[in-house]
Amino acid sequence: MIFKETVLRDRPEGGAGAGATMPFPAGSKLVDPFLRPITYLRVSVTDRCDLRCVYCMDEEMSFLPKRDLLTLEELDRLCTAFVRRGTTKLRLTGGEPLVRRDVMRLFRSLSRHLASGALKELTLTTNGTLLARHAQELVDCGVRRVNVSLDTLDPARFRRLTRWGDLAKVLEGIEVARRAGLKIKINAVALKGENEHELADLMHWAHGEGHALTLIEVMPLGELTTTMRSDQYLPLSLVRARLSKQFTLDDLDHSSGGPARYVRVKETNGILGFITPLTHNFCESCNRVRVTCTGTLYMCLGQEDAADLRAALRASPDDEPLDQAITEAISRKPKGHDFVIERRRSEPAVARHMSVTGG
Ligand code: SAM
């Protein structure tokens, strides 16, 4: 492991809460109004992506100007503030996290929180296109598991779903990551009329390679101009019923602390997860919040309410305003979301795309 004291700094040494010196000063742990401890932070490090998955982004997307983005130093400072307040799991996401220039510098710096024991897990969600290049360094930074999004093993369908992606690059990335020792979970969005009849094959492949597979219902996030959400939406209750005809699905208590419910598939001896934000609301055990690459904190993936942490970060080299803004925002965390996909209601539940909030 690298775990060197490579702390990212862009301000004078010694500001309170600089996060550069360990151990952290005592700070109260974050607990929301429903007494859920907030221990999981997902941070989108860029809104840009090298793919344009049809359910995630429009073909024509306008991306944020670079000056609006938090610097790597600010991202480090922000993550560190959350770690100080009880975050034990940190996931970098996007957009595509690995397209952010120098993102490995951020991983290297954040790995100090693994070394100190404050953080239990540092991980990422990626589309896999750049994984071959970065897998070994991720392992060296203490990353142990990665989620790779992959909806199909058919090269033509992959190209269509991602608008131009090359499946071979992703499969190579997954293989290099596996050989480097990373545990891999494949995440696939179940899409009506697209991959719905391929999901059993995808599961066979994933389990054969030793990877868990999680299926996800498409969520009504962001306006799509070329497709209707209701044309994409495939309830996982239906997928599960279909798979049950071919496979023995034994419910597991096993939880990753997330919204997925898991089964062990007897025939493949692999783990299959279902994330069902529409057919089953999973908010009661929610322990997570998300920060965008501009420092906007969303307390719920499916609600609009947010807090501007960039202003607090930039207000002072001291972390006091940031800490206060975080505390105040968590006190407004809602009980849950209420996604609905209906043919007669075409507007999204929230206007921002998943690539903005960070999936
Ligand atoms: N680029 C990275 C990746 O591909 O994993 C991270 C960001 S991506 C937005 C994170 C995850 O969100 C992917 O698994 C993607 O399939 C999923 N996703 C995007 N839009 C979605 C939607 N509307 N409903 C459900 N999942 C979505």
Boltz pocket constraint, residues with backbone or C-beta under 6 A from the ligand:
constraints:
  - pocket:
      binder: B
      contacts: [[A, 49], [A, 53], [A, 55], [A, 56], [A, 57], [A, 93], [A, 94], [A, 95], [A, 96], [A, 97], [A, 125], [A, 126], [A, 127], [A, 128], [A, 147], [A, 148], [A, 149], [A, 150], [A, 187], [A, 188], [A, 189], [A, 216], [A, 217], [A, 218], [A, 219], [A, 220], [A, 221], [A, 354], [A, 355], [A, 358], [A, 359]]
      max_distance: 6.0
